[in-house]
């Protein structure tokens, strides 16, 4: 991914206290996996909650999810 786009995404959606760390990890070939892995497991502490919404169950219908996100 383009480094500038990654920086914009991190600065926009990640909590301020972790932004520098995530940017550092994304820029390192060895540590990049750590940053992406955290998104899978601890996203509630990494991402800013004002941009998260809960998708109600059943959440397997892609058309309904697309409508909700729009």
C-alpha positions, -999 to +999 in steps of 0.1 A: +000+000+000+011+036-006+029+049+025+011+083+023-023+066+022-014+044+051-003+076+071-036+093+063-056+062+074-036+059+106-039+096+115-076+095+107-089+063+124-063+052+150-062+064+186-037+092+190-015+074+216-008+045+191-005+064+158+033+068+159+039+032+170+016+018+142+032+040+116+067+027+127+055-009+126+039-004+092+072+010+078+092-020+090+091-052+070+097-072+102+071-054+123+044-048+097+028-081+106+025-070+143+006-039+133-018-058+111-023-086+136-033-061+163-061-049+141-076-084+141-074-089+178-074-056+197-092-033+173-113-017+201-083-003+218-065+007+185-093+023+164-113+054+174-147+043+186-165+072+170-159+056+136-171+021+146-207+008+143-220-026+153-233-046+124-264-065+138-267-102+134-271-120+111-242-102+096-236-124+066-256-105+040-232-083+020-260-062+004-273-052+038-238-045+051-232-022+021-264-004+027-255+001+064-221+014+056-234+039+030 
